[in-house]
Each structure stands twice: as C-alpha cells, then as structure tokens.
Amino acid sequence: MTVLTTTLDPARLTPRQIVEELDKYIVGQAKAKRAVAIALRNRYRRARAREDLRDEITPKNILMIGPTGVGKTEIARRLAALVGAPFVKVEATKYTEVGYVGRDVESMVRDLVDASIRTVTDERREEVHDLAARHAVERVIDALHPETRPPSAQGQSGALGAALGSIFGSGFSQQHPPGPPASVSADAHRVREQTRAEIERGFYDVRLIEIEVEEAQNLPIGVIGGGIDQSGDIGEMLGGILPKRRTKKRVTVAEALRIFEQEEAQKLIDMDAVKREALRRAGEDGIIFIDEIDKVAGSNQRGGPDVSREGVQRDILPIVEGSTVNTKHGPIKTDHILFIAAGAFHISKPSDLIPELQGRLPIRVELDSLTAEDFKTILTQPKNALVEQYKALLATDGVTLEFREDAIEQLAAFAMTVNEQTENIGARRLHTVLERVLEDVSFDAPDTTGTVVIDGAYVRGRLADVVANADLSGYIL
C-alpha cells in the first residue's frame, strides 16, 4: 500500500484529532469525517473493553451516499493511511453471483490479506535493512575476489537444509545453528577490508561483475476447480516446493548490491511470523471500501446484465455479517473488518438494497455536493492542493507559476458552471479545467522558462468560449 500520510498511533488519536488530520487533505464533508473518526476510535475502545465482551463488539459499518468526486473514496483511503491499517478499494460491479463467470466476493478479503502481507513484509524488510546490506556487501566482495572467500563450514548440509526448508518451512533450515566462522588469512582479510571500504564509497559502482540470481519456479497451472484465485495459489504452492533455479547475470556492482540486499532480506524475514501478523491486522484493523454499491441495488426483474444484482448482494452479506474466508496465507474472520460502502444513488436509493444488507450498514452519511467556495479551497488550501501540484510539476522545467486570486475564483466558477451544465463530477472537474488552462504552458516548457502569471483574464481567455457553448464543453471539459 502507498503511504499517504505519516502513520500515527491510533491509541493517541481522538475522533477530533482524526477529523483534523483528514481536514488537511479533504475539503468539507464534516458528517462523513465524524462518522469514520468514531468508527476508527471504536476499534481502540474495543481493544480495551472487557475480554468477555470484546468479541461481541462489532464495527458499525458505514454507507456513504453522495455524487462522484466529493471525497467518498479519499476519506476512507486517508483514514486507513493515517494509522497504517490494511485497506483495499473494490467496485461492487466487478463481482458476480455464484454460478456466473467472474470474481466471487470473497476475493475482496483475499485482496485485503495480500495488502496486509505487503505492508508487514515492507516493515520487516526495513527492520533487517542494515544487516541485509552488510551481507550484500560480503557477497559482492566474494564475486570481486573469490580467492578471499572463507571456506564453507556448512558444506552439503547447508544446501540440504535450505532445500528441506523450502519444503517444510523456513524454521526447518534454522533448527541447527551454524558452526563457528571459518578463518581467513591475514592477506585475504586485508583485501576484503579494503574492498569493503571501496564499495561503500562507490568506487566499484559501474564495474560489471557476474553473479548468480535465484529465480523461483513458475508453474503454468491452469484453472483447477474453484476459480482463478485458487489456481494462482496452487501454482505458488508447487513453485515453493521445488528448489529455486539459479541463473548467471552480468550486472554493475550497484545493481548487484540491490539484488543481493533483496535476497538477503528475504532470508532474514520469518515469513510465517509475517503471515500471522498480517492475518491479525487484516482481521482486526482492516478496512474494505466497496464502491458503486448503488449499481447492484434495485429491482432484479430486468434480466440481462442485471440478472445477478441481488445475487451479488446476497453473496456480500455473509462477508459483511462475519464469516471465515480461506486464503492462501490462512483463514481469516471478517467479523471485525470495517466495511465502508459508497454510491451515488442517482437512479436507485439505499432502500433498494436487500433488507439484510441495509441492516449491516447501520450508519448512513450523506455527502454534500461541492460549491464554488469548496473548489477555491481545494485549489489552494489542502497539503496536496492542485495548484501546488502544478507549480511543482512545471518547476522541474524551470517554469515558475504564479496564480492570482482572481484566477482561482475564475477556475472555481468555470468548474461549477460546467458541472451544472453537464454531468456533476465534483472536484474531478478541476483537473480538466486546469489542464485546459495550462495546456500551452505545459507544452512550451522547458523551451520557454521563467515566470508565468495566471490571472483571471488568462483563465477567461482559455475557457470562456468553451464554457459558453454547452455542447462543446460536454466534449472538452
């Protein structure tokens, strides 16, 4: 998962502080921010509750109702990044009822576990980074000066232990501690120390060396019952049993250090512990954001593409209610995963969902449509403000953008007008408007450098004709 904000300790975050953090990136939508802030804090409260009641306290799942581009997805995404919680965003429309071709709804839980595995693995890799880097340097020295390599104390037993470890788990090869390190001559020790110092200061970075790289066996396993997800798991399982193939490559020393560091870090990480922690985090702290839930709501009488709408809802229901899902990393209970569903509900309404699913989404929050004032705020105030993004982009080509106040007002006004005349896509309209205004500046850079002042007249000159023609703006903006 991409790190969006500095991960904070959830135990120290009050609902008010969570809302303040969300305000740094999301404009308005106070009701939705309060709802997710309370839901996040309730997780910490549950962890401190009496043990006999802890398992009985389940998350109060949330249904967000609002047009596109008002911040529904961004609120959930920033909330998860705030505390480093496992998070996935899925679209309800890509799932099909059991019996139809497509993805089953349990795959959203598998995706959450995979995201949690990646997060925990990255954390463990960071913990062993220094040790892995030292081991990588030693392997590069072995490649540069093989004559100084100490004689192996492991012999065949080390290779056999590694092979058996790949079959029976990483713990098998670690049952017998390695013997004392073999001694090397004084001359070899001096050469290795000198080479180590030269590698650290980058003396060998561009030198080509030949190294052996481990490559996992990828078996072409097709769909064997149960669907696409299980077939991938079978291929990975059988590939893990077979010994890894080693191939020779000629790379620079800098690239060899990177490759060796990844391999050494992988050896130092206990993947069994990683899986246990990842499953725990996904089950206790995971957040699943189900977008476009309104597209599977409504009557099931029309047939055709809509034939499995209600079936998808029925399949989602046990996941939201709480069930056990089998993944390639182990079973996971969904009882304490927080589900946030969202939809525009232009055609359907929340009451068109099946009653059982409505009952599992008890907190309903309606998000407001954005106004011209909101657009002005979005352009200038958040930490990731659009104007600041464009300034940073063009600054790399030597162009300094200066936005006057009247230009910001004109941009917001034009975006609001186009949203009213055509489809209301919320804040996403600002991207199309800004791209249209800055098209010439972006094209001419870096051939033309210096300061470019964007004022109200400049914006009107770029947009007035297009916005005035409703048919044309429907295609261009």
TILO-925035 format. One record per residue (C-alpha): x, y negated, z negated; residue in three letters; residue number from 1. Coordinates in nm, 3 decimals, always signed. Layout:
BEGIN
((X, Y, Z), "ala", NUM)
...
END
This chain:
BEGIN
((+0.000, +0.000, +0.000), "met", 1)
((+0.119, -0.367, +0.087), "thr", 2)
((+0.198, -0.572, -0.226), "val", 3)
((-0.022, -0.881, -0.211), "leu", 4)
((+0.041, -1.041, -0.547), "thr", 5)
((+0.265, -0.986, -0.845), "thr", 6)
((+0.134, -0.681, -1.028), "thr", 7)
((+0.013, -0.778, -1.374), "leu", 8)
((-0.054, -0.576, -1.687), "asp", 9)
((-0.432, -0.506, -1.689), "pro", 10)
((-0.425, -0.488, -2.068), "ala", 11)
((-0.335, -0.858, -2.081), "arg", 12)
((-0.585, -0.972, -1.817), "leu", 13)
((-0.913, -1.108, -1.944), "thr", 14)
((-1.204, -1.147, -1.699), "pro", 15)
((-1.144, -1.522, -1.694), "arg", 16)
((-0.776, -1.473, -1.604), "gln", 17)
((-0.870, -1.226, -1.330), "ile", 18)
((-1.102, -1.484, -1.176), "val", 19)
((-0.825, -1.746, -1.195), "glu", 20)
((-0.588, -1.512, -1.010), "glu", 21)
((-0.849, -1.445, -0.741), "leu", 22)
((-0.911, -1.819, -0.706), "asp", 23)
((-0.553, -1.857, -0.580), "lys", 24)
((-0.645, -1.668, -0.262), "tyr", 25)
((-1.025, -1.670, -0.223), "ile", 26)
((-1.245, -1.978, -0.199), "val", 27)
((-1.582, -1.982, -0.375), "gly", 28)
((-1.786, -1.666, -0.439), "gln", 29)
((-1.779, -1.711, -0.817), "ala", 30)
((-2.051, -1.449, -0.879), "lys", 31)
((-1.865, -1.179, -0.691), "ala", 32)
((-1.539, -1.262, -0.866), "lys", 33)
((-1.706, -1.242, -1.207), "arg", 34)
((-1.858, -0.903, -1.123), "ala", 35)
((-1.530, -0.743, -1.013), "val", 36)
((-1.342, -0.906, -1.303), "ala", 37)
((-1.581, -0.749, -1.554), "ile", 38)
((-1.556, -0.412, -1.378), "ala", 39)
((-1.176, -0.422, -1.396), "leu", 40)
((-1.173, -0.524, -1.762), "arg", 41)
((-1.422, -0.249, -1.845), "asn", 42)
((-1.161, +0.006, -1.736), "arg", 43)
((-0.925, -0.117, -2.005), "tyr", 44)
((-1.209, -0.124, -2.256), "arg", 45)
((-1.298, +0.235, -2.171), "arg", 46)
((-0.937, +0.346, -2.227), "ala", 47)
((-0.957, +0.204, -2.581), "arg", 48)
((-1.304, +0.339, -2.659), "ala", 49)
((-1.373, +0.631, -2.892), "arg", 50)
((-1.248, +0.956, -2.742), "glu", 51)
((-1.586, +1.129, -2.772), "asp", 52)
((-1.746, +0.853, -2.561), "leu", 53)
((-1.462, +0.788, -2.320), "arg", 54)
((-1.567, +1.043, -2.059), "asp", 55)
((-1.929, +0.930, -2.081), "glu", 56)
((-1.849, +0.570, -1.983), "ile", 57)
((-1.854, +0.549, -1.604), "thr", 58)
((-1.776, +0.248, -1.383), "pro", 59)
((-2.065, +0.025, -1.283), "lys", 60)
((-2.027, +0.033, -0.906), "asn", 61)
((-2.090, -0.285, -0.709), "ile", 62)
((-2.288, -0.366, -0.394), "leu", 63)
((-2.175, -0.688, -0.223), "met", 64)
((-2.425, -0.849, +0.013), "ile", 65)
((-2.316, -1.125, +0.247), "gly", 66)
((-2.230, -1.217, +0.606), "pro", 67)
((-1.898, -1.132, +0.762), "thr", 68)
((-1.595, -1.348, +0.690), "gly", 69)
((-1.697, -1.472, +0.343), "val", 70)
((-1.443, -1.271, +0.140), "gly", 71)
((-1.603, -0.936, +0.052), "lys", 72)
((-1.306, -0.722, +0.156), "thr", 73)
((-1.049, -0.974, +0.039), "glu", 74)
((-1.191, -0.983, -0.315), "ile", 75)
((-1.160, -0.605, -0.352), "ala", 76)
((-0.816, -0.596, -0.188), "arg", 77)
((-0.672, -0.871, -0.407), "arg", 78)
((-0.827, -0.716, -0.718), "leu", 79)
((-0.651, -0.385, -0.655), "ala", 80)
((-0.319, -0.554, -0.575), "ala", 81)
((-0.346, -0.763, -0.891), "leu", 82)
((-0.295, -0.460, -1.116), "val", 83)
((-0.134, -0.220, -0.867), "gly", 84)
((-0.439, +0.009, -0.856), "ala", 85)
((-0.472, +0.265, -0.573), "pro", 86)
((-0.702, +0.114, -0.309), "phe", 87)
((-0.849, +0.217, +0.024), "val", 88)
((-1.093, +0.042, +0.254), "lys", 89)
((-1.316, +0.260, +0.467), "val", 90)
((-1.606, +0.198, +0.703), "glu", 91)
((-1.923, +0.394, +0.636), "ala", 92)
((-1.989, +0.412, +1.011), "thr", 93)
((-1.691, +0.639, +1.081), "lys", 94)
((-1.832, +0.921, +0.869), "tyr", 95)
((-2.085, +1.174, +0.994), "thr", 96)
((-2.326, +1.409, +0.827), "glu", 97)
((-2.205, +1.762, +0.760), "val", 98)
((-2.265, +1.964, +1.077), "gly", 99)
((-2.173, +1.681, +1.318), "tyr", 100)
((-1.836, +1.618, +1.478), "val", 101)
((-1.639, +1.354, +1.286), "gly", 102)
((-1.484, +1.284, +0.947), "arg", 103)
((-1.650, +1.407, +0.631), "asp", 104)
((-1.699, +1.163, +0.345), "val", 105)
((-1.456, +1.348, +0.116), "glu", 106)
((-1.172, +1.222, +0.334), "ser", 107)
((-1.206, +0.877, +0.171), "met", 108)
((-1.099, +1.034, -0.160), "val", 109)
((-0.810, +1.212, +0.011), "arg", 110)
((-0.703, +0.879, +0.160), "asp", 111)
((-0.710, +0.726, -0.189), "leu", 112)
((-0.488, +1.004, -0.325), "val", 113)
((-0.245, +0.961, -0.035), "asp", 114)
((-0.227, +0.587, -0.107), "ala", 115)
((-0.160, +0.663, -0.474), "ser", 116)
((+0.113, +0.913, -0.381), "ile", 117)
((+0.286, +0.650, -0.167), "arg", 118)
((+0.270, +0.391, -0.445), "thr", 119)
((+0.408, +0.622, -0.714), "val", 120)
((+0.678, +0.755, -0.478), "thr", 121)
((+0.790, +0.400, -0.399), "asp", 122)
((+0.810, +0.324, -0.772), "glu", 123)
((+1.017, +0.637, -0.841), "arg", 124)
((+1.241, +0.562, -0.541), "arg", 125)
((+1.308, +0.216, -0.683), "glu", 126)
((+1.399, +0.372, -1.019), "glu", 127)
((+1.661, +0.603, -0.865), "val", 128)
((+1.781, +0.349, -0.608), "his", 129)
((+2.119, +0.277, -0.771), "asp", 130)
((+2.205, +0.644, -0.827), "leu", 131)
((+2.093, +0.738, -0.474), "ala", 132)
((+2.306, +0.455, -0.332), "ala", 133)
((+2.615, +0.587, -0.514), "arg", 134)
((+2.551, +0.938, -0.386), "his", 135)
((+2.507, +0.800, -0.033), "ala", 136)
((+2.846, +0.626, -0.051), "val", 137)
((+3.009, +0.954, -0.158), "glu", 138)
((+2.857, +1.135, +0.140), "arg", 139)
((+2.984, +0.865, +0.377), "val", 140)
((+3.333, +0.898, +0.227), "ile", 141)
((+3.308, +1.274, +0.285), "asp", 142)
((+3.230, +1.204, +0.653), "ala", 143)
((+3.511, +0.949, +0.690), "leu", 144)
((+3.775, +1.152, +0.503), "his", 145)
((+3.665, +1.516, +0.491), "pro", 146)
((+4.010, +1.618, +0.370), "glu", 147)
((+3.943, +1.442, +0.037), "thr", 148)
((+3.617, +1.623, -0.025), "arg", 149)
((+3.629, +1.821, -0.351), "pro", 150)
((+3.585, +2.198, -0.307), "pro", 151)
((+3.225, +2.305, -0.367), "ser", 152)
((+3.166, +2.452, -0.709), "ala", 153)
((+2.821, +2.573, -0.608), "gln", 154)
((+2.909, +2.790, -0.309), "gly", 155)
((+2.634, +3.012, -0.182), "gln", 156)
((+2.430, +2.981, -0.500), "ser", 157)
((+2.365, +2.611, -0.436), "gly", 158)
((+2.235, +2.676, -0.086), "ala", 159)
((+2.028, +2.970, -0.207), "leu", 160)
((+1.886, +2.764, -0.491), "gly", 161)
((+1.791, +2.486, -0.253), "ala", 162)
((+1.618, +2.736, -0.020), "ala", 163)
((+1.428, +2.901, -0.304), "leu", 164)
((+1.343, +2.557, -0.443), "gly", 165)
((+1.174, +2.466, -0.115), "ser", 166)
((+0.951, +2.772, -0.155), "ile", 167)
((+0.882, +2.787, -0.529), "phe", 168)
((+0.907, +2.416, -0.612), "gly", 169)
((+1.172, +2.164, -0.695), "ser", 170)
((+1.202, +2.293, -1.051), "gly", 171)
((+1.340, +2.630, -0.938), "phe", 172)
((+1.665, +2.493, -0.799), "ser", 173)
((+1.718, +2.289, -1.116), "gln", 174)
((+1.695, +2.582, -1.358), "gln", 175)
((+2.075, +2.632, -1.365), "his", 176)
((+2.281, +2.323, -1.442), "pro", 177)
((+2.574, +2.260, -1.207), "pro", 178)
((+2.917, +2.355, -1.326), "gly", 179)
((+3.194, +2.106, -1.403), "pro", 180)
((+3.302, +1.893, -1.106), "pro", 181)
((+3.597, +2.030, -0.915), "ala", 182)
((+3.916, +1.827, -0.945), "ser", 183)
((+4.080, +1.648, -0.652), "val", 184)
((+4.442, +1.548, -0.602), "ser", 185)
((+4.569, +1.205, -0.702), "ala", 186)
((+4.623, +1.106, -0.338), "asp", 187)
((+4.271, +1.212, -0.241), "ala", 188)
((+4.131, +1.024, -0.540), "his", 189)
((+4.320, +0.709, -0.436), "arg", 190)
((+4.194, +0.735, -0.076), "val", 191)
((+3.836, +0.781, -0.192), "arg", 192)
((+3.853, +0.483, -0.428), "glu", 193)
((+3.999, +0.262, -0.156), "gln", 194)
((+3.739, +0.376, +0.098), "thr", 195)
((+3.459, +0.322, -0.154), "arg", 196)
((+3.569, -0.039, -0.208), "ala", 197)
((+3.590, -0.098, +0.168), "glu", 198)
((+3.241, +0.045, +0.223), "ile", 199)
((+3.094, -0.176, -0.049), "glu", 200)
((+3.234, -0.491, +0.112), "arg", 201)
((+3.107, -0.386, +0.458), "gly", 202)
((+3.440, -0.309, +0.622), "phe", 203)
((+3.308, +0.009, +0.789), "tyr", 204)
((+2.953, -0.110, +0.870), "asp", 205)
((+2.988, -0.097, +1.251), "val", 206)
((+3.207, +0.213, +1.269), "arg", 207)
((+3.044, +0.520, +1.427), "leu", 208)
((+3.051, +0.848, +1.240), "ile", 209)
((+2.891, +1.188, +1.294), "glu", 210)
((+2.655, +1.303, +1.021), "ile", 211)
((+2.411, +1.587, +0.960), "glu", 212)
((+2.049, +1.486, +0.908), "val", 213)
((+1.776, +1.701, +0.754), "glu", 214)
((+1.464, +1.743, +0.963), "glu", 215)
((+1.153, +1.910, +0.827), "ala", 216)
((+0.997, +2.183, +1.039), "gln", 217)
((+0.675, +2.058, +1.202), "asn", 218)
((+0.450, +2.347, +1.295), "leu", 219)
((+0.183, +2.294, +1.565), "pro", 220)
((-0.108, +2.412, +1.354), "ile", 221)
((-0.444, +2.353, +1.518), "gly", 222)
((-0.782, +2.317, +1.354), "val", 223)
((-0.836, +2.628, +1.141), "ile", 224)
((-1.186, +2.606, +0.996), "gly", 225)
((-1.279, +2.324, +0.761), "gly", 226)
((-1.185, +2.033, +0.984), "gly", 227)
((-0.893, +1.812, +1.080), "ile", 228)
((-0.781, +1.717, +0.729), "asp", 229)
((-0.729, +2.077, +0.616), "gln", 230)
((-0.541, +2.174, +0.932), "ser", 231)
((-0.286, +1.899, +0.863), "gly", 232)
((-0.244, +2.030, +0.509), "asp", 233)
((-0.177, +2.384, +0.637), "ile", 234)
((+0.093, +2.259, +0.874), "gly", 235)
((+0.263, +2.066, +0.595), "glu", 236)
((+0.243, +2.361, +0.356), "met", 237)
((+0.400, +2.607, +0.601), "leu", 238)
((+0.659, +2.348, +0.706), "gly", 239)
((+0.763, +2.311, +0.341), "gly", 240)
((+0.823, +2.687, +0.306), "ile", 241)
((+1.064, +2.705, +0.599), "leu", 242)
((+1.421, +2.582, +0.549), "pro", 243)
((+1.496, +2.235, +0.681), "lys", 244)
((+1.676, +2.210, +1.012), "arg", 245)
((+1.996, +2.006, +1.019), "arg", 246)
((+2.092, +1.813, +1.331), "thr", 247)
((+2.404, +1.610, +1.406), "lys", 248)
((+2.382, +1.240, +1.495), "lys", 249)
((+2.632, +0.964, +1.571), "arg", 250)
((+2.534, +0.651, +1.379), "val", 251)
((+2.702, +0.349, +1.226), "thr", 252)
((+2.815, +0.364, +0.866), "val", 253)
((+2.547, +0.110, +0.770), "ala", 254)
((+2.278, +0.333, +0.923), "glu", 255)
((+2.431, +0.643, +0.762), "ala", 256)
((+2.413, +0.478, +0.421), "leu", 257)
((+2.044, +0.410, +0.474), "arg", 258)
((+1.973, +0.768, +0.587), "ile", 259)
((+2.176, +0.925, +0.306), "phe", 260)
((+2.016, +0.699, +0.046), "glu", 261)
((+1.669, +0.812, +0.153), "gln", 262)
((+1.772, +1.178, +0.140), "glu", 263)
((+1.939, +1.143, -0.199), "glu", 264)
((+1.644, +0.952, -0.344), "ala", 265)
((+1.411, +1.227, -0.225), "gln", 266)
((+1.627, +1.487, -0.404), "lys", 267)
((+1.625, +1.285, -0.727), "leu", 268)
((+1.247, +1.236, -0.733), "ile", 269)
((+1.040, +1.503, -0.908), "asp", 270)
((+0.750, +1.531, -0.661), "met", 271)
((+0.546, +1.748, -0.897), "asp", 272)
((+0.551, +1.467, -1.154), "ala", 273)
((+0.473, +1.217, -0.880), "val", 274)
((+0.165, +1.413, -0.775), "lys", 275)
((+0.041, +1.445, -1.132), "arg", 276)
((+0.077, +1.072, -1.194), "glu", 277)
((-0.073, +0.982, -0.857), "ala", 278)
((-0.378, +1.203, -0.916), "leu", 279)
((-0.423, +1.049, -1.261), "arg", 280)
((-0.403, +0.694, -1.126), "arg", 281)
((-0.637, +0.764, -0.838), "ala", 282)
((-0.893, +0.923, -1.069), "gly", 283)
((-0.870, +0.666, -1.348), "glu", 284)
((-0.777, +0.341, -1.169), "asp", 285)
((-0.865, +0.399, -0.803), "gly", 286)
((-1.087, +0.161, -0.605), "ile", 287)
((-1.269, +0.265, -0.288), "ile", 288)
((-1.418, -0.015, -0.080), "phe", 289)
((-1.694, +0.114, +0.151), "ile", 290)
((-1.760, -0.148, +0.417), "asp", 291)
((-2.052, -0.162, +0.664), "glu", 292)
((-2.278, +0.028, +0.424), "ile", 293)
((-2.574, -0.153, +0.580), "asp", 294)
((-2.506, +0.024, +0.912), "lys", 295)
((-2.604, +0.360, +0.760), "val", 296)
((-2.915, +0.218, +0.591), "ala", 297)
((-3.259, +0.208, +0.743), "gly", 298)
((-3.508, +0.444, +0.898), "ser", 299)
((-3.391, +0.779, +1.029), "asn", 300)
((-3.663, +0.811, +1.291), "gln", 301)
((-3.483, +0.664, +1.591), "arg", 302)
((-3.258, +0.961, +1.676), "gly", 303)
((-2.951, +0.935, +1.896), "gly", 304)
((-2.655, +0.765, +1.725), "pro", 305)
((-2.869, +0.700, +1.416), "asp", 306)
((-2.952, +1.066, +1.361), "val", 307)
((-2.710, +1.113, +1.071), "ser", 308)
((-2.754, +0.781, +0.891), "arg", 309)
((-2.945, +0.919, +0.595), "glu", 310)
((-2.729, +1.230, +0.601), "gly", 311)
((-2.417, +1.017, +0.552), "val", 312)
((-2.581, +0.851, +0.253), "gln", 313)
((-2.667, +1.191, +0.106), "arg", 314)
((-2.306, +1.303, +0.155), "asp", 315)
((-2.167, +0.984, -0.004), "ile", 316)
((-2.398, +1.023, -0.304), "leu", 317)
((-2.218, +1.312, -0.485), "pro", 318)
((-1.883, +1.136, -0.435), "ile", 319)
((-2.016, +0.819, -0.597), "val", 320)
((-2.203, +1.012, -0.867), "glu", 321)
((-1.892, +1.204, -0.964), "gly", 322)
((-1.762, +1.530, -0.824), "ser", 323)
((-1.437, +1.720, -0.776), "thr", 324)
((-1.265, +1.686, -0.439), "val", 325)
((-0.987, +1.920, -0.335), "asn", 326)
((-0.686, +1.751, -0.177), "thr", 327)
((-0.351, +1.888, -0.061), "lys", 328)
((-0.199, +1.743, -0.381), "his", 329)
((-0.456, +1.900, -0.614), "gly", 330)
((-0.817, +1.849, -0.724), "pro", 331)
((-0.936, +1.505, -0.830), "ile", 332)
((-1.251, +1.400, -1.013), "lys", 333)
((-1.431, +1.094, -0.876), "thr", 334)
((-1.627, +1.018, -1.197), "asp", 335)
((-1.417, +0.713, -1.288), "his", 336)
((-1.326, +0.578, -0.945), "ile", 337)
((-1.472, +0.231, -0.888), "leu", 338)
((-1.678, +0.212, -0.569), "phe", 339)
((-1.745, -0.126, -0.412), "ile", 340)
((-1.988, -0.110, -0.119), "ala", 341)
((-2.046, -0.407, +0.109), "ala", 342)
((-2.258, -0.503, +0.403), "gly", 343)
((-2.415, -0.799, +0.580), "ala", 344)
((-2.767, -0.651, +0.573), "phe", 345)
((-2.882, -0.867, +0.865), "his", 346)
((-3.119, -0.605, +1.005), "ile", 347)
((-3.165, -0.369, +0.714), "ser", 348)
((-3.193, -0.451, +0.343), "lys", 349)
((-3.048, -0.287, +0.031), "pro", 350)
((-3.382, -0.121, -0.045), "ser", 351)
((-3.344, +0.075, +0.283), "asp", 352)
((-3.068, +0.281, +0.121), "leu", 353)
((-3.187, +0.607, -0.030), "ile", 354)
((-3.304, +0.550, -0.390), "pro", 355)
((-3.040, +0.778, -0.541), "glu", 356)
((-2.758, +0.577, -0.379), "leu", 357)
((-2.918, +0.249, -0.485), "gln", 358)
((-2.913, +0.374, -0.843), "gly", 359)
((-2.541, +0.443, -0.820), "arg", 360)
((-2.471, +0.084, -0.711), "leu", 361)
((-2.630, -0.096, -1.008), "pro", 362)
((-2.450, -0.431, -0.977), "ile", 363)
((-2.564, -0.634, -0.677), "arg", 364)
((-2.386, -0.954, -0.585), "val", 365)
((-2.492, -1.183, -0.303), "glu", 366)
((-2.208, -1.381, -0.146), "leu", 367)
((-2.279, -1.728, -0.012), "asp", 368)
((-2.221, -1.843, +0.343), "ser", 369)
((-1.923, -2.078, +0.372), "leu", 370)
((-1.976, -2.451, +0.418), "thr", 371)
((-1.761, -2.715, +0.588), "ala", 372)
((-1.617, -2.809, +0.248), "glu", 373)
((-1.521, -2.445, +0.192), "asp", 374)
((-1.348, -2.444, +0.529), "phe", 375)
((-1.144, -2.751, +0.430), "lys", 376)
((-1.040, -2.577, +0.110), "thr", 377)
((-0.947, -2.256, +0.294), "ile", 378)
((-0.730, -2.453, +0.534), "leu", 379)
((-0.526, -2.630, +0.267), "thr", 380)
((-0.551, -2.502, -0.091), "gln", 381)
((-0.501, -2.122, -0.130), "pro", 382)
((-0.149, -1.983, -0.164), "lys", 383)
((-0.191, -1.825, +0.178), "asn", 384)
((-0.363, -2.131, +0.334), "ala", 385)
((-0.397, -2.112, +0.713), "leu", 386)
((-0.232, -2.449, +0.769), "val", 387)
((+0.072, -2.341, +0.568), "glu", 388)
((+0.093, -2.018, +0.766), "gln", 389)
((+0.107, -2.206, +1.098), "tyr", 390)
((+0.361, -2.452, +0.960), "lys", 391)
((+0.586, -2.165, +0.852), "ala", 392)
((+0.550, -1.987, +1.187), "leu", 393)
((+0.642, -2.285, +1.401), "leu", 394)
((+0.917, -2.399, +1.164), "ala", 395)
((+1.114, -2.093, +1.274), "thr", 396)
((+1.132, -2.252, +1.623), "asp", 397)
((+1.231, -2.595, +1.495), "gly", 398)
((+0.881, -2.747, +1.515), "val", 399)
((+0.752, -2.942, +1.214), "thr", 400)
((+0.373, -2.959, +1.197), "leu", 401)
((+0.201, -3.243, +1.014), "glu", 402)
((-0.174, -3.215, +0.963), "phe", 403)
((-0.355, -3.538, +0.883), "arg", 404)
((-0.662, -3.541, +0.660), "glu", 405)
((-0.896, -3.629, +0.947), "asp", 406)
((-0.762, -3.331, +1.144), "ala", 407)
((-0.855, -3.095, +0.860), "ile", 408)
((-1.204, -3.247, +0.849), "glu", 409)
((-1.247, -3.210, +1.224), "gln", 410)
((-1.128, -2.848, +1.220), "leu", 411)
((-1.375, -2.761, +0.944), "ala", 412)
((-1.659, -2.946, +1.120), "ala", 413)
((-1.597, -2.777, +1.454), "phe", 414)
((-1.573, -2.432, +1.294), "ala", 415)
((-1.902, -2.493, +1.113), "met", 416)
((-2.072, -2.613, +1.432), "thr", 417)
((-1.965, -2.309, +1.634), "val", 418)
((-2.076, -2.074, +1.355), "asn", 419)
((-2.420, -2.239, +1.362), "glu", 420)
((-2.449, -2.233, +1.741), "gln", 421)
((-2.327, -1.876, +1.792), "thr", 422)
((-2.265, -1.589, +1.552), "glu", 423)
((-2.165, -1.680, +1.197), "asn", 424)
((-1.833, -1.503, +1.142), "ile", 425)
((-1.738, -1.710, +0.839), "gly", 426)
((-1.376, -1.807, +0.777), "ala", 427)
((-1.256, -1.594, +1.070), "arg", 428)
((-1.378, -1.876, +1.295), "arg", 429)
((-1.093, -2.092, +1.164), "leu", 430)
((-0.841, -1.857, +1.324), "his", 431)
((-0.994, -1.900, +1.671), "thr", 432)
((-1.027, -2.276, +1.628), "val", 433)
((-0.668, -2.321, +1.508), "leu", 434)
((-0.530, -2.102, +1.785), "glu", 435)
((-0.714, -2.313, +2.042), "arg", 436)
((-0.586, -2.640, +1.891), "val", 437)
((-0.223, -2.525, +1.861), "leu", 438)
((-0.205, -2.329, +2.187), "glu", 439)
((+0.010, -2.585, +2.373), "asp", 440)
((+0.237, -2.647, +2.073), "val", 441)
((+0.296, -2.274, +2.026), "ser", 442)
((+0.363, -2.223, +2.397), "phe", 443)
((+0.611, -2.512, +2.430), "asp", 444)
((+0.815, -2.411, +2.123), "ala", 445)
((+1.111, -2.367, +2.097), "pro", 446)
((+1.177, -2.557, +2.421), "asp", 447)
((+1.022, -2.866, +2.259), "thr", 448)
((+1.127, -2.922, +1.898), "thr", 449)
((+1.072, -3.197, +1.646), "gly", 450)
((+0.767, -3.322, +1.459), "thr", 451)
((+0.415, -3.272, +1.595), "val", 452)
((+0.139, -3.472, +1.429), "val", 453)
((-0.208, -3.315, +1.439), "ile", 454)
((-0.476, -3.578, +1.375), "asp", 455)
((-0.849, -3.600, +1.431), "gly", 456)
((-0.813, -3.735, +1.784), "ala", 457)
((-0.584, -3.447, +1.882), "tyr", 458)
((-0.833, -3.191, +1.749), "val", 459)
((-1.125, -3.357, +1.925), "arg", 460)
((-0.931, -3.366, +2.250), "gly", 461)
((-0.870, -2.991, +2.232), "arg", 462)
((-1.215, -2.882, +2.112), "leu", 463)
((-1.484, -3.141, +2.189), "ala", 464)
((-1.567, -3.021, +2.541), "asp", 465)
((-1.572, -2.656, +2.443), "val", 466)
((-1.788, -2.704, +2.134), "val", 467)
((-2.032, -2.928, +2.319), "ala", 468)
((-2.101, -2.650, +2.571), "asn", 469)
((-2.268, -2.379, +2.363), "ala", 470)
((-2.235, -2.117, +2.639), "asp", 471)
((-1.864, -2.189, +2.683), "leu", 472)
((-1.788, -2.190, +2.311), "ser", 473)
((-1.953, -1.850, +2.283), "gly", 474)
((-1.676, -1.712, +2.506), "tyr", 475)
((-1.374, -1.921, +2.399), "ile", 476)
((-1.434, -1.985, +2.027), "leu", 477)
END
